[in-house]
Amino acid sequence: MSEQYHPADPETTRDPYSALADLRRSCPVSRRTAPGLPPVTLVTRYEDLRRVYRDYRAFGNIGFYPSLDLYGMIPEEQRTIIDLDPPRHTAVRRLNLLAMNPAAIDVVLPRIEMLAARFVEQMVAAGTAEIVGDLAVPLPADAIAAVLGLPTDDARRIHDWIESVFSEPAVDRSERPDSPTGDMNADFDAYLTEQIAARRRGDLTADDAIRRMVDFERDDGSRFTDEELCIHIRTLLMAGNETTTSLISNLVYRLLTVPDAQPRLRDDRALVGPFIEECLRFDAPLTQFPRRCLAPSTIAEVPIAVDDIVSLSIPSANRDETVWGDASEQFRIDRFTTDQPDHLSFGLGAHFCVGAYLARHTAAIALTALLDQTTELGLAPGFAFDKVWFFEFWRPKRLDIRLH
């Protein structure tokens, strides 16, 4: 299995853990090739990932682009926070933190709690639910809309746009010249551009995140253009939503499948936070993150040439036996009730995820709402885990449950 594993192959990433364990032991830094996929250097051990994450001068951001050719087609002014390195990355990160800083998020947490309670109430009344569509997709979309200052009534538009980007049928649609996905992207960009313009005109004067982003000045006194703001707001909506969708979906799946998880969390809500951290470690929402080698380097004594693409295997690092011990492949509810190493699901250093605070709180709110309004949760009869199609993400495609 490890011989065939490629981090961008949707088939070999459907169940990667045995292959990654084998690679950690036998070949922790290896060149991976597969028909139709770009060659990458795969890094699987925790300490090696930490080193690459921290050294942005030697290993630069390349977003989710699998090759330099595709990355090079993106004009620099259109690159996002996950495509850039300092110094350009620094200004974009500061811009994003205007929306995603803890103080701004704390203001909207009561609204997120109200929305979560409403979603769960509807599921309980029905007695059955599909967690991904009924909770894990809409709640993060509503949460980020609230943080940005977008109207509550527009949350459905955000849901639909995100689904058009990441849903399985989007693969086929994108290959056709009459693709409605392209039309939806254009419509959504027009919507965001109008939201920005309304704040510039003074039609919307509330102190929300988009207003602060519009007024933000770089160190040289310049401001981001409407096109740049649209790109960065779109990235916040897209990246923040799907990763939190994956986190909530994985949380509920583990709640239903890990022995004693439900009674322990119902009896002791102090375990909710550690349970979330263990799920982030065990079921990392992102399966890998690419970097571009900028200077001749070595990783674990393996030479890395300039312009090589380095794939950081987050799930592998999060289960590294040398860090997490003999129980690294086991889900332990109380693991993070004691001092533990930091998992790498949110990255590290200059590129640590700006949305981590919102993701953790949204997940905790969703999990708490489920525990508060039910006495028992269970998988629907005949349910089988089927990973979402996109190789970058780890979560069930759907999660059918019953509620009491």
DRENNUMAR-122272 format. One line per 10 residues: number of its first residue (from 1); their letters; for each residue y, x, z of C-alpha. Coordinates in nm, 2 decimals, decimal comma. Layout:
N
NUM = A = Y:X:Z ~ ... $
***
This chain:
404
1 = MSEQYHPADP = 0,00:0,00:0,00 ~ 0,25:0,27:0,09 ~ 0,20:0,44:-0,25 ~ 0,32:0,12:-0,42 ~ 0,60:0,04:-0,18 ~ 0,96:0,03:-0,32 ~ 1,25:-0,11:-0,11 ~ 1,39:-0,31:-0,41 ~ 1,06:-0,46:-0,52 ~ 1,04:-0,83:-0,42 $
11 = ETTRDPYSAL = 0,66:-0,81:-0,40 ~ 0,61:-0,50:-0,19 ~ 0,89:-0,61:0,05 ~ 0,72:-0,94:0,12 ~ 0,51:-0,77:0,39 ~ 0,64:-0,42:0,43 ~ 0,55:-0,32:0,78 ~ 0,21:-0,16:0,74 ~ 0,34:0,05:0,45 ~ 0,65:0,15:0,64 $
21 = ADLRRSCPVS = 0,44:0,25:0,94 ~ 0,22:0,47:0,72 ~ 0,53:0,63:0,56 ~ 0,69:0,71:0,90 ~ 0,37:0,90:1,00 ~ 0,29:1,07:0,67 ~ 0,60:1,09:0,46 ~ 0,92:0,98:0,64 ~ 1,15:1,08:0,35 ~ 1,00:1,01:0,01 $
31 = RRTAPGLPPV = 1,09:0,95:-0,35 ~ 1,00:0,59:-0,45 ~ 0,97:0,49:-0,81 ~ 0,84:0,16:-0,97 ~ 0,85:0,02:-1,33 ~ 1,19:-0,15:-1,40 ~ 1,34:-0,03:-1,07 ~ 1,58:0,27:-1,01 ~ 1,43:0,57:-0,82 ~ 1,54:0,60:-0,46 $
41 = TLVTRYEDLR = 1,48:0,83:-0,17 ~ 1,35:0,62:0,11 ~ 1,43:0,72:0,47 ~ 1,21:0,55:0,74 ~ 1,27:0,72:1,08 ~ 1,52:0,61:1,34 ~ 1,70:0,95:1,40 ~ 1,72:1,02:1,03 ~ 1,88:0,68:0,97 ~ 2,13:0,75:1,25 $
51 = RVYRDYRAFG = 2,22:1,08:1,09 ~ 2,28:0,93:0,75 ~ 2,48:0,64:0,88 ~ 2,72:0,87:1,07 ~ 2,77:1,12:0,79 ~ 2,97:0,92:0,54 ~ 3,11:1,24:0,39 ~ 2,76:1,34:0,27 ~ 2,62:0,98:0,22 ~ 2,87:0,73:0,08 $
61 = NIGFYPSLDL = 2,87:0,35:0,06 ~ 2,74:0,20:-0,26 ~ 2,71:-0,17:-0,15 ~ 2,39:-0,34:-0,26 ~ 2,40:-0,18:-0,61 ~ 2,07:-0,02:-0,69 ~ 2,21:0,24:-0,93 ~ 2,52:0,45:-0,99 ~ 2,56:0,30:-1,33 ~ 2,60:-0,05:-1,19 $
71 = YGMIPEEQRT = 2,82:0,07:-0,90 ~ 3,05:0,26:-1,15 ~ 3,12:-0,06:-1,34 ~ 3,31:-0,20:-1,04 ~ 3,68:-0,11:-1,05 ~ 3,79:0,06:-0,73 ~ 4,04:-0,21:-0,65 ~ 3,76:-0,47:-0,67 ~ 3,53:-0,29:-0,43 ~ 3,46:-0,44:-0,09 $
81 = IIDLDPPRHT = 3,41:-0,31:0,26 ~ 3,04:-0,24:0,18 ~ 3,13:-0,05:-0,14 ~ 3,40:0,19:0,00 ~ 3,43:0,50:0,22 ~ 3,72:0,63:0,42 ~ 4,01:0,65:0,36 ~ 4,02:0,33:0,14 ~ 3,75:0,18:0,36 ~ 3,97:0,22:0,67 $
91 = AVRRLNLLAM = 4,24:-0,02:0,55 ~ 3,99:-0,27:0,43 ~ 3,80:-0,26:0,76 ~ 4,13:-0,31:0,95 ~ 4,20:-0,61:0,72 ~ 3,85:-0,76:0,79 ~ 3,89:-0,71:1,17 ~ 4,20:-0,93:1,16 ~ 3,95:-1,21:1,10 ~ 3,65:-1,08:1,29 $
101 = NPAAIDVVLP = 3,78:-0,94:1,61 ~ 3,64:-1,09:1,93 ~ 3,97:-1,24:2,05 ~ 4,00:-1,44:1,73 ~ 3,64:-1,55:1,73 ~ 3,65:-1,66:2,10 ~ 3,92:-1,92:2,01 ~ 3,68:-2,10:1,77 ~ 3,36:-2,08:1,98 ~ 3,40:-2,43:2,13 $
111 = RIEMLAARFV = 3,42:-2,57:1,77 ~ 3,10:-2,38:1,68 ~ 2,93:-2,52:1,99 ~ 3,03:-2,87:1,90 ~ 2,90:-2,83:1,54 ~ 2,57:-2,68:1,66 ~ 2,52:-2,97:1,91 ~ 2,58:-3,22:1,63 ~ 2,34:-3,06:1,39 ~ 2,07:-3,04:1,65 $
121 = EQMVAAGTAE = 2,13:-3,40:1,76 ~ 2,07:-3,51:1,40 ~ 1,75:-3,32:1,39 ~ 1,62:-3,46:1,72 ~ 1,70:-3,81:1,60 ~ 1,49:-3,75:1,29 ~ 1,20:-3,59:1,48 ~ 1,16:-3,33:1,21 ~ 1,38:-3,07:1,05 ~ 1,39:-2,79:0,80 $
131 = IVGDLAVPLP = 1,57:-2,53:1,01 ~ 1,71:-2,32:0,72 ~ 1,89:-2,60:0,54 ~ 1,96:-2,82:0,85 ~ 2,10:-2,55:1,08 ~ 2,07:-2,19:0,97 ~ 2,28:-2,23:0,65 ~ 2,55:-2,49:0,75 ~ 2,63:-2,35:1,10 ~ 2,73:-2,00:0,99 $
141 = ADAIAAVLGL = 2,92:-2,14:0,70 ~ 3,12:-2,37:0,93 ~ 3,16:-2,08:1,18 ~ 3,32:-1,84:0,93 ~ 3,53:-2,12:0,79 ~ 3,66:-2,19:1,13 ~ 3,74:-1,82:1,20 ~ 3,92:-1,79:0,86 ~ 4,12:-2,11:0,91 ~ 3,96:-2,30:0,61 $
151 = PTDDARRIHD = 3,96:-2,68:0,65 ~ 3,65:-2,83:0,81 ~ 3,62:-3,07:0,52 ~ 3,57:-2,78:0,29 ~ 3,26:-2,65:0,47 ~ 3,03:-2,82:0,21 ~ 3,20:-2,63:-0,07 ~ 3,13:-2,30:0,11 ~ 2,76:-2,40:0,17 ~ 2,72:-2,48:-0,20 $
161 = WIESVFSEPA = 2,88:-2,16:-0,32 ~ 2,67:-1,94:-0,10 ~ 2,35:-2,13:-0,21 ~ 2,45:-2,07:-0,57 ~ 2,46:-1,69:-0,51 ~ 2,15:-1,65:-0,30 ~ 1,91:-1,93:-0,39 ~ 1,60:-1,85:-0,58 ~ 1,69:-2,06:-0,89 ~ 2,01:-1,85:-0,92 $
171 = VDRSERPDSP = 1,80:-1,57:-1,06 ~ 1,71:-1,77:-1,37 ~ 2,06:-1,93:-1,40 ~ 2,23:-1,59:-1,40 ~ 2,03:-1,48:-1,71 ~ 2,16:-1,77:-1,92 ~ 2,50:-1,76:-2,10 ~ 2,56:-2,12:-1,98 ~ 2,50:-2,03:-1,62 ~ 2,67:-2,29:-1,38 $
181 = TGDMNADFDA = 2,66:-2,01:-1,12 ~ 2,94:-1,83:-1,30 ~ 3,15:-2,16:-1,32 ~ 3,10:-2,21:-0,95 ~ 3,21:-1,86:-0,87 ~ 3,53:-1,91:-1,08 ~ 3,60:-2,24:-0,91 ~ 3,55:-2,09:-0,57 ~ 3,78:-1,80:-0,65 ~ 4,04:-2,05:-0,76 $
191 = YLTEQIAARR = 4,00:-2,24:-0,43 ~ 4,05:-1,92:-0,22 ~ 4,34:-1,81:-0,43 ~ 4,51:-2,14:-0,36 ~ 4,44:-2,10:0,01 ~ 4,62:-1,76:0,00 ~ 4,90:-1,90:-0,21 ~ 4,96:-2,19:0,03 ~ 5,02:-1,94:0,31 ~ 5,25:-1,72:0,10 $
201 = RGDLTADDAI = 5,45:-2,03:0,01 ~ 5,47:-2,14:0,38 ~ 5,28:-2,46:0,32 ~ 5,03:-2,35:0,58 ~ 5,19:-2,18:0,88 ~ 4,91:-2,17:1,14 ~ 4,82:-1,83:1,28 ~ 4,48:-1,81:1,13 ~ 4,28:-1,52:0,99 ~ 4,38:-1,57:0,63 $
211 = RRMVDFERDD = 4,75:-1,58:0,74 ~ 4,71:-1,25:0,92 ~ 4,53:-1,10:0,62 ~ 4,81:-1,21:0,39 ~ 5,07:-1,05:0,62 ~ 4,87:-0,73:0,68 ~ 5,04:-0,40:0,57 ~ 4,86:-0,07:0,49 ~ 5,00:0,25:0,64 ~ 5,22:0,30:0,33 $
221 = GSRFTDEELC = 5,37:-0,05:0,38 ~ 5,19:-0,21:0,08 ~ 5,01:-0,54:0,11 ~ 4,68:-0,65:-0,05 ~ 4,72:-0,85:-0,37 ~ 4,60:-1,21:-0,40 ~ 4,30:-1,08:-0,61 ~ 4,21:-0,82:-0,35 ~ 4,24:-1,07:-0,07 ~ 4,02:-1,32:-0,26 $
231 = IHIRTLLMAG = 3,75:-1,05:-0,30 ~ 3,76:-0,95:0,07 ~ 3,75:-1,31:0,20 ~ 3,47:-1,39:-0,04 ~ 3,27:-1,09:0,09 ~ 3,32:-1,21:0,45 ~ 3,20:-1,56:0,36 ~ 2,90:-1,43:0,17 ~ 2,78:-1,14:0,38 ~ 2,85:-1,30:0,71 $
241 = NETTTSLISN = 2,68:-1,63:0,62 ~ 2,35:-1,50:0,48 ~ 2,28:-1,24:0,75 ~ 2,35:-1,50:1,02 ~ 2,14:-1,75:0,84 ~ 1,85:-1,50:0,84 ~ 1,91:-1,43:1,21 ~ 1,90:-1,79:1,31 ~ 1,59:-1,87:1,09 ~ 1,41:-1,57:1,24 $
251 = LVYRLLTVPD = 1,50:-1,66:1,59 ~ 1,36:-2,01:1,56 ~ 1,05:-1,88:1,40 ~ 0,98:-1,64:1,68 ~ 1,07:-1,91:1,94 ~ 0,79:-2,11:1,79 ~ 0,53:-1,84:1,74 ~ 0,57:-1,58:2,02 ~ 0,35:-1,68:2,32 ~ 0,55:-1,82:2,61 $
261 = AQPRLRDDRA = 0,88:-1,79:2,44 ~ 0,98:-2,15:2,48 ~ 0,90:-2,19:2,85 ~ 1,05:-1,86:2,94 ~ 1,38:-1,92:2,76 ~ 1,40:-2,28:2,89 ~ 1,35:-2,16:3,25 ~ 1,58:-1,85:3,22 ~ 1,87:-1,88:2,98 ~ 1,97:-1,52:3,08 $
271 = LVGPFIEECL = 1,69:-1,42:2,83 ~ 1,87:-1,57:2,53 ~ 2,07:-1,25:2,47 ~ 1,78:-1,01:2,50 ~ 1,57:-1,25:2,29 ~ 1,83:-1,23:2,01 ~ 1,85:-0,85:2,03 ~ 1,47:-0,82:2,01 ~ 1,47:-1,05:1,71 ~ 1,73:-0,83:1,55 $
281 = RFDAPLTQFP = 1,52:-0,53:1,61 ~ 1,19:-0,69:1,51 ~ 1,31:-0,90:1,22 ~ 1,60:-0,71:1,08 ~ 1,79:-0,95:0,85 ~ 1,86:-0,67:0,60 ~ 1,55:-0,49:0,48 ~ 1,73:-0,18:0,36 ~ 2,08:-0,04:0,29 ~ 2,15:0,21:0,01 $
291 = RRCLAPSTIA = 2,37:0,52:0,03 ~ 2,48:0,76:-0,24 ~ 2,45:1,13:-0,18 ~ 2,79:1,29:-0,22 ~ 2,71:1,66:-0,14 ~ 2,39:1,86:-0,15 ~ 2,20:1,77:0,17 ~ 1,87:1,76:0,34 ~ 1,70:1,49:0,55 ~ 1,40:1,59:0,76 $
301 = EVPIAVDDIV = 1,39:1,92:0,55 ~ 1,37:1,72:0,22 ~ 1,65:1,83:-0,02 ~ 1,87:1,54:-0,15 ~ 2,07:1,60:-0,47 ~ 2,42:1,48:-0,54 ~ 2,42:1,12:-0,68 ~ 2,07:1,05:-0,55 ~ 2,04:0,70:-0,40 ~ 1,91:0,70:-0,05 $
311 = SLSIPSANRD = 1,76:0,38:0,09 ~ 1,78:0,34:0,46 ~ 1,48:0,13:0,58 ~ 1,63:-0,07:0,88 ~ 1,30:-0,25:0,96 ~ 1,12:0,08:0,97 ~ 1,37:0,25:1,20 ~ 1,37:-0,05:1,43 ~ 0,99:-0,01:1,48 ~ 0,98:0,37:1,50 $
321 = ETVWGDASEQ = 0,71:0,46:1,76 ~ 0,89:0,77:1,87 ~ 1,18:0,56:1,98 ~ 1,03:0,22:2,08 ~ 0,69:0,35:2,21 ~ 0,34:0,23:2,15 ~ 0,46:-0,14:2,17 ~ 0,71:-0,09:1,88 ~ 0,51:-0,33:1,66 ~ 0,51:-0,60:1,93 $
331 = FRIDRFTTDQ = 0,77:-0,86:2,00 ~ 0,87:-0,84:2,36 ~ 1,10:-1,12:2,49 ~ 1,23:-0,91:2,78 ~ 1,26:-0,57:2,60 ~ 1,64:-0,57:2,61 ~ 1,67:-0,67:2,97 ~ 1,65:-0,30:3,05 ~ 1,83:0,00:2,89 ~ 1,71:0,04:2,53 $
341 = PDHLSFGLGA = 1,82:0,24:2,23 ~ 2,05:0,06:1,99 ~ 1,87:-0,12:1,70 ~ 2,02:-0,05:1,36 ~ 2,03:-0,40:1,22 ~ 2,42:-0,40:1,23 ~ 2,45:-0,04:1,11 ~ 2,63:0,24:1,29 ~ 2,95:0,44:1,30 ~ 3,23:0,37:1,06 $
351 = HFCVGAYLAR = 3,02:0,11:0,88 ~ 2,91:-0,09:1,18 ~ 2,91:-0,46:1,08 ~ 3,24:-0,62:1,15 ~ 3,07:-0,96:1,18 ~ 2,82:-0,86:1,46 ~ 3,01:-1,03:1,73 ~ 3,03:-1,36:1,54 ~ 2,67:-1,34:1,43 ~ 2,54:-1,28:1,79 $
361 = HTAAIALTAL = 2,75:-1,57:1,93 ~ 2,66:-1,81:1,65 ~ 2,29:-1,74:1,70 ~ 2,31:-1,78:2,07 ~ 2,50:-2,11:2,03 ~ 2,23:-2,24:1,79 ~ 1,94:-2,13:2,01 ~ 2,10:-2,28:2,32 ~ 2,17:-2,61:2,14 ~ 1,80:-2,63:2,05 $
371 = LDQTTELGLA = 1,68:-2,56:2,40 ~ 1,93:-2,80:2,56 ~ 1,84:-3,10:2,35 ~ 1,46:-3,07:2,32 ~ 1,16:-3,05:2,55 ~ 0,93:-2,91:2,29 ~ 0,95:-2,75:1,94 ~ 0,67:-2,68:1,71 ~ 0,59:-2,58:1,35 ~ 0,52:-2,86:1,11 $
381 = PGFAFDKVWF = 0,15:-2,90:1,03 ~ 0,04:-2,67:0,75 ~ 0,35:-2,46:0,77 ~ 0,31:-2,10:0,63 ~ 0,57:-1,83:0,64 ~ 0,70:-1,75:0,29 ~ 0,97:-1,48:0,27 ~ 1,30:-1,56:0,09 ~ 1,30:-1,42:-0,26 ~ 1,58:-1,17:-0,24 $
391 = FEFWRPKRLD = 1,44:-0,83:-0,15 ~ 1,75:-0,74:0,07 ~ 1,69:-1,03:0,32 ~ 1,42:-1,10:0,57 ~ 1,37:-1,46:0,67 ~ 1,15:-1,76:0,58 ~ 1,25:-1,94:0,27 ~ 1,22:-2,26:0,47 ~ 1,12:-2,34:0,82 ~ 0,97:-2,69:0,88 $
401 = IRLH = 0,95:-2,79:1,24 ~ 0,90:-3,10:1,46 ~ 1,12:-3,17:1,77 ~ 1,07:-3,37:2,09 $
***
